[in-house]
Amino acid sequence: IMGMGIILIFILAVFKAIYINMAAWIGITLLMIVSPLFIPLILFRTTSRYFEKWLRTLFGLMLQPVFLFAYLSLLIAAFDVIVFTSPKSLYA
């Protein structure tokens, strides 16, 4: 029963990672669609803060999949150790 719980948590984490990745890509796509509206805003001092916020959001969405898959790779490594290769693994 413990092994099934670990596998269920792993599967849910993978589905959540897929969801977050898709949401990040949709956000990047939407920000790129509106980029012709935000890039000229850097020309004026009063509107440059809108451009900076847009750019900060774009970079945040671009870095989100990087950190997500770094976390997922650590989760897979821990899952491999717990389930398969440790002396107290579920299959030992």
Order of alpha helices (4+ residues) and beta strands (2+ residues): alpha-alpha-alpha
